[in-house]
Structures are given as structure tokens and as C-alpha cells.
Amino acid sequence: MPEIWLPYLDVNVSFKVNSSQIEQVFEAVAADAPPQSLDAETYIGDGSLVTKTIAESRGLKAFEQGNVAPRESVIDGELIRFPAGLEKAILVCGVRVDQYFGFTGPHWLLAKALNLEDAFLKRSSLPWNLSEELEWFSKRVLEESGTKALCYFGNGSRAVFGKAHEVLSGIKGLLPRIRLARGKEAVIASAGGMPYDETFYNSLFGLYQSSLMVSDGGTLVYISGSKGGFGDDDALRYISGKAKPGALLDVVLRSTTGRGVSVYIVSGLPFSYMRSLGFLPFTTLQAAVDKALASAQKATVIKEASTIFVDKR
């Protein structure tokens, strides 16, 4: 009986199952370990502890805009102001896919730093995907900025490093694409370990994507360590009956319990919280899988649900 391992916080946990019961396993293509020298002086990060550790352990300081007049450039009709020193900076972030921005990579990091989010969003015609227009614009901005990028998966042991506009293409080629087909009786998925499951809110992106593969009335087994708690005050108020769910949680609930999908969840949060969301909590992954496969003939496994493209076309 084969053993399948899934990331959970800083470790991997496993479950055993008959090979005949596994339909397919999705995971990101292996990437290189991040280099020790990043050939930069400062970094622009995504705010996560993993990013800060990667950058500062290599002697980098957080990027700060000085008093020197920015360099101006016009790209596709947009006036963009590049701060001085940007060419000596590196963009460092974890790779994640969500329903708002397609995937978070160097393009979104730079967009936030330069207040270009609206310019990027209006070129994104396909939620979950990098449209051709947005990809072209992103690459031009990244190339003109002169920055490098290091974009990592999970806990930072795998990464893509180089010129920022080239890293953008490199990431896209590593992420597994799953054609949307709500026909799976059961899906077994992990948020992807740290930092994707640092809080329950962080793991909701992967939970939503996993749910897209499950048929109405099917079963989703999902693991999220959530050692940082909920990470979302709106969710806690919703559980206590004092507020409506936030936008992201509302999307997740409509895509799961709203379609009759049974969510079997393994997390570090109190069981009472999970039951308040309509989820069935389990102590171990094996117990949750056994329960799911007692009624489903086959299951699809998603090892890092926060780093997959669900192709809606």
C-alpha cells in the first residue's frame, strides 16, 4: 500500500491508500534551491517571515525610497516612476495563486511598490490566469525596473532566481495547470505547508481552488496547520454570529458547503471553530482520508493547492 506525503506547516504528513484509489497527483515542478548570494543590496518583500529570513540571512536590507527624483518612463500609456536604487534591489516573495491576481510573483510585488495595482488589474481579463496583455505589460515594467527576483515555493527550499522579467516566465512554467472539471468524487489536498498554511486565512486560497475540482455533493479532505490562528477577525466574528463572512471566506463557503461538498479538515484550530463553518474536523489525515474513501471510489491529490492554476477556459 503506497504512502503519499503532503506538506503541513514545516513538515510533511502522510497517508496510506490503495494505488487503485488514486486517480491523479498534482504538484509543482521541482525548482532549484535559492542561491546564497543574491547580488543585491536591498529587497522588496511580501511581508512573510519566510521572505524576511531568506533576504536578511543573505545580508539584504529592506528597500527604502530616498529623496532622489525617480526615473520616469511611459509603458503602454502609463507614466511609471521608478525610484532610485531599484536596480540594486531584488524582489523576494512566495509563489501563490489566488482568484484575484492569478499568481503572486515579482510583477505584483513591484506593482504594489510602485502603486501600479490599478494599471495591472485593468489589463487582467481572466481571473486566475495571467492574460496576454497583463503578461506583456508585467514583463515590460519588470525589465525597465532593472530588478532581479527570487520567487520561492513553500518554505523556501525551492526557488526561481534571476532577472525579474525572466523569473515571471519561469514561475509560470512550473505551476501545474488543472482544467476545471467539477467531476471529482473526492479531492485530498494540502494548502502547501508554510507559509501557505501559516494562518487559516492564508490557506483559504488553496481550499477554494481545491473545491473547484469537487463535484456537487462530493468530498474534500484538506489540511492546514494554521498555527498562527485564523488570521482574519471577520471570520472569528462570523463564527460567533456577530458578522457576515468576509469576501474570501464567503467565496469558500459558497464553493463548498453551499454545493453540498463535505469538507473533512485537519488543522491546528479548535474543532468547534471548524464545525461552525460546516466543516468536519479530524485529528489525523489518515482518518479523514479513510472516511472520504469509504464512500468515494477514487480521489485526486493536490500536494500544494496554493500553487496551482485552475483553468476555467
VMD Tcl script that draws the C-alpha trace (Angstrom):
set ca {
  {0.00 0.00 0.00}
  {1.73 3.23 -1.16}
  {2.29 6.18 1.16}
  {1.59 9.72 -0.07}
  {3.17 12.70 1.67}
  {1.65 16.18 1.91}
  {3.20 19.39 3.30}
  {1.83 20.55 6.65}
  {3.40 23.59 8.33}
  {7.18 22.91 8.40}
  {6.90 19.14 7.99}
  {5.27 16.51 5.77}
  {2.49 14.18 6.86}
  {1.43 11.02 5.06}
  {-1.50 8.75 4.44}
  {-1.67 5.23 3.05}
  {-4.09 4.22 0.34}
  {-4.54 1.59 -2.32}
  {-2.96 2.81 -5.58}
  {-6.16 1.91 -7.43}
  {-7.99 4.58 -5.42}
  {-5.75 7.46 -6.56}
  {-6.77 8.97 -9.87}
  {-4.05 11.63 -10.22}
  {-1.50 13.58 -8.16}
  {-0.74 17.25 -8.87}
  {2.32 19.13 -7.60}
  {4.57 21.97 -8.70}
  {7.59 21.04 -10.79}
  {10.78 20.93 -8.74}
  {12.80 24.16 -8.71}
  {16.36 24.94 -7.62}
  {17.47 25.77 -4.10}
  {17.84 29.54 -3.60}
  {21.44 30.76 -4.07}
  {23.40 32.04 -1.08}
  {24.38 35.26 -2.87}
  {21.60 37.31 -4.44}
  {23.81 40.05 -5.92}
  {21.68 42.86 -4.48}
  {21.82 45.40 -1.67}
  {18.17 45.71 -0.70}
  {14.98 43.70 -1.07}
  {11.26 44.28 -1.58}
  {9.33 41.51 0.17}
  {5.79 40.23 0.56}
  {5.72 40.65 4.34}
  {6.07 36.97 5.25}
  {8.53 35.65 7.82}
  {9.98 33.20 5.28}
  {10.76 36.05 2.88}
  {12.36 38.14 5.61}
  {14.53 35.20 6.68}
  {15.67 34.43 3.12}
  {16.58 38.06 2.43}
  {18.10 39.15 5.72}
  {20.11 35.94 6.18}
  {21.85 36.95 2.94}
  {22.71 40.41 4.24}
  {19.96 42.38 2.48}
  {18.15 45.36 3.98}
  {14.58 46.42 3.25}
  {14.31 48.77 0.27}
  {13.53 52.39 1.12}
  {12.74 55.14 -1.34}
  {15.19 58.01 -0.94}
  {14.92 61.70 -1.79}
  {16.44 61.33 -5.26}
  {13.99 62.17 -8.04}
  {12.55 58.99 -9.61}
  {13.30 57.95 -13.17}
  {10.18 58.29 -15.32}
  {9.15 56.03 -18.16}
  {5.97 55.58 -20.21}
  {4.88 51.98 -20.83}
  {1.68 51.26 -22.73}
  {0.37 54.75 -21.96}
  {1.14 54.53 -18.22}
  {3.53 57.03 -16.63}
  {5.69 54.97 -14.27}
  {8.12 56.42 -11.75}
  {10.98 54.10 -10.84}
  {12.68 55.09 -7.55}
  {16.45 55.49 -7.49}
  {18.27 52.36 -6.35}
  {15.66 49.97 -7.67}
  {18.22 48.35 -9.98}
  {20.19 47.29 -6.87}
  {17.12 45.73 -5.25}
  {15.65 42.26 -5.52}
  {12.01 41.21 -5.33}
  {11.56 38.30 -2.91}
  {8.22 36.54 -2.46}
  {6.46 33.23 -2.10}
  {4.53 31.93 -5.12}
  {0.80 31.59 -4.59}
  {-2.23 31.50 -6.85}
  {-5.48 33.18 -5.89}
  {-8.72 34.23 -7.53}
  {-7.86 37.91 -7.51}
  {-4.44 38.25 -9.12}
  {-3.74 34.99 -10.93}
  {-0.47 34.20 -9.21}
  {1.59 36.34 -6.88}
  {5.03 36.78 -8.31}
  {7.51 39.59 -8.93}
  {5.02 41.53 -11.05}
  {2.54 42.03 -8.22}
  {5.27 42.81 -5.73}
  {6.57 45.60 -7.96}
  {3.04 46.80 -8.75}
  {2.39 47.35 -5.04}
  {5.76 49.05 -4.51}
  {5.11 51.47 -7.38}
  {1.36 51.94 -6.72}
  {0.54 50.37 -10.08}
  {-2.10 47.88 -8.93}
  {-4.92 49.56 -10.85}
  {-2.82 49.65 -14.02}
  {-2.15 45.92 -13.66}
  {-5.71 44.95 -12.78}
  {-7.31 46.69 -15.75}
  {-5.12 44.53 -18.03}
  {-6.23 41.30 -16.38}
  {-9.22 39.98 -18.30}
  {-9.01 36.43 -17.00}
  {-9.23 35.88 -13.25}
  {-6.92 33.07 -12.16}
  {-4.77 33.50 -15.25}
  {-2.12 35.89 -16.48}
  {-3.76 37.39 -19.57}
  {-1.54 38.05 -22.59}
  {-1.94 41.82 -22.13}
  {-1.06 41.71 -18.44}
  {1.86 39.37 -19.04}
  {3.32 41.67 -21.71}
  {2.83 44.75 -19.50}
  {4.27 42.99 -16.44}
  {7.39 41.91 -18.29}
  {7.97 45.39 -19.70}
  {7.67 47.02 -16.24}
  {9.93 44.41 -14.65}
  {12.50 44.71 -17.43}
  {12.50 48.50 -17.28}
  {12.88 48.44 -13.48}
  {16.19 46.59 -13.74}
  {15.39 44.48 -10.66}
  {16.13 40.84 -10.02}
  {13.71 38.45 -8.36}
  {13.74 35.36 -6.19}
  {10.38 33.66 -6.00}
  {10.12 30.57 -3.84}
  {7.70 27.74 -3.22}
  {6.60 26.62 0.26}
  {9.24 27.02 2.95}
  {11.84 28.49 0.61}
  {13.80 25.33 -0.22}
  {12.79 25.69 -3.89}
  {13.01 28.92 -5.83}
  {13.38 30.63 -9.21}
  {16.07 33.32 -9.31}
  {17.29 35.78 -11.95}
  {16.20 38.87 -13.85}
  {12.70 39.69 -12.67}
  {11.01 39.56 -16.09}
  {12.59 36.16 -16.79}
  {11.59 34.84 -13.37}
  {7.98 35.74 -14.20}
  {8.06 33.36 -17.17}
  {9.97 30.74 -15.20}
  {7.36 30.55 -12.45}
  {4.52 30.20 -14.90}
  {6.15 27.15 -16.45}
  {6.49 25.37 -13.10}
  {2.92 25.69 -11.86}
  {0.64 22.75 -12.65}
  {-2.47 23.60 -14.65}
  {-5.67 21.75 -13.93}
  {-8.58 22.02 -16.34}
  {-11.74 22.87 -14.46}
  {-13.96 19.82 -14.39}
  {-16.22 19.53 -11.38}
  {-16.44 15.78 -11.60}
  {-14.20 14.50 -8.83}
  {-15.89 12.42 -6.15}
  {-13.10 13.21 -3.74}
  {-10.09 15.51 -3.59}
  {-7.32 15.25 -0.99}
  {-5.34 18.49 -0.75}
  {-2.84 20.43 1.29}
  {-2.57 24.20 1.42}
  {1.13 23.61 0.73}
  {2.79 23.96 4.14}
  {4.43 27.16 5.38}
  {3.81 29.96 4.60}
  {0.61 28.91 2.80}
  {-0.95 27.49 5.96}
  {0.58 29.87 8.48}
  {-2.96 31.08 9.24}
  {-6.33 29.72 8.27}
  {-6.95 32.82 6.14}
  {-3.78 32.12 4.13}
  {-4.94 28.57 3.45}
  {-8.37 29.64 2.17}
  {-6.92 30.33 -1.30}
  {-5.88 26.70 -1.67}
  {-9.12 25.49 -0.12}
  {-11.12 27.37 -2.71}
  {-9.04 26.08 -5.60}
  {-9.32 22.50 -4.38}
  {-13.08 22.84 -4.07}
  {-13.36 23.76 -7.75}
  {-12.42 20.18 -8.64}
  {-15.04 18.52 -6.43}
  {-18.44 17.59 -7.81}
  {-21.62 18.78 -6.08}
  {-22.12 16.58 -3.05}
  {-18.55 15.26 -3.20}
  {-15.84 15.24 -0.53}
  {-12.80 17.45 0.05}
  {-10.09 16.43 2.51}
  {-7.97 19.47 3.34}
  {-5.02 20.01 5.69}
  {-3.91 23.39 7.03}
  {-1.69 23.78 10.08}
  {-2.93 27.32 10.88}
  {-0.58 27.66 13.84}
  {-0.97 31.44 13.57}
  {-4.70 31.15 14.22}
  {-7.44 32.42 11.94}
  {-5.58 35.48 10.72}
  {-8.96 37.04 9.96}
  {-11.05 38.92 12.53}
  {-14.10 38.85 10.25}
  {-14.06 35.05 10.28}
  {-13.98 34.96 14.07}
  {-16.88 37.40 14.28}
  {-18.79 35.25 11.75}
  {-18.25 32.13 13.84}
  {-19.57 33.92 16.92}
  {-22.62 35.06 14.96}
  {-21.68 38.74 15.11}
  {-20.88 39.41 11.44}
  {-21.21 38.17 7.90}
  {-18.27 36.21 6.44}
  {-15.55 38.25 4.74}
  {-15.33 38.21 0.94}
  {-12.83 35.35 0.69}
  {-14.49 33.13 3.31}
  {-17.86 33.75 1.66}
  {-16.48 32.53 -1.69}
  {-15.06 29.43 0.01}
  {-18.32 28.58 1.79}
  {-20.39 29.00 -1.36}
  {-17.98 26.74 -3.25}
  {-18.01 24.03 -0.57}
  {-20.91 23.67 1.84}
  {-23.04 25.79 -0.49}
  {-22.75 23.00 -3.09}
  {-23.19 20.18 -0.62}
  {-19.45 19.40 -0.55}
  {-18.34 17.64 2.65}
  {-15.12 19.24 3.91}
  {-13.01 16.99 6.13}
  {-10.37 19.22 7.64}
  {-7.18 18.63 9.62}
  {-5.87 21.80 11.25}
  {-4.44 23.25 14.44}
  {-7.62 25.17 15.17}
  {-10.32 24.19 17.71}
  {-12.81 21.65 16.40}
  {-15.69 23.92 17.45}
  {-14.48 26.61 15.03}
  {-14.39 24.20 12.11}
  {-17.84 22.84 12.90}
  {-19.18 26.42 12.97}
  {-18.10 26.71 9.33}
  {-19.87 23.47 8.45}
  {-16.60 21.52 8.17}
  {-15.95 18.15 9.82}
  {-12.65 18.23 11.77}
  {-10.29 15.25 12.11}
  {-7.26 14.67 14.31}
  {-5.26 12.86 11.62}
  {-5.01 12.97 7.84}
  {-5.31 9.18 7.65}
  {-8.63 9.18 9.48}
  {-10.01 11.87 7.16}
  {-8.84 10.00 4.02}
  {-10.29 6.70 5.25}
  {-13.65 8.40 5.85}
  {-13.64 10.00 2.40}
  {-12.67 6.84 0.52}
  {-15.26 4.78 2.33}
  {-17.84 6.33 0.01}
  {-15.74 7.50 -2.98}
  {-14.14 5.10 -5.46}
  {-11.23 7.37 -6.42}
  {-9.56 10.55 -5.20}
  {-7.41 13.24 -6.81}
  {-4.48 14.50 -4.75}
  {-3.23 18.12 -4.82}
  {0.02 18.50 -2.89}
  {0.26 22.30 -2.92}
  {-3.19 23.69 -3.56}
  {-1.99 27.27 -3.15}
  {0.26 26.95 -6.22}
  {-2.00 25.50 -8.93}
  {-3.79 27.10 -11.84}
  {-7.39 26.03 -12.21}
  {-8.03 26.76 -15.87}
  {-11.61 27.93 -16.30}
  {-11.49 28.10 -20.06}
}
mol new
graphics top color blue
foreach p $ca { graphics top sphere $p radius 0.5 }
foreach p [lrange $ca 0 end-1] q [lrange $ca 1 end] { graphics top cylinder $p $q radius 0.2 }
display resetview
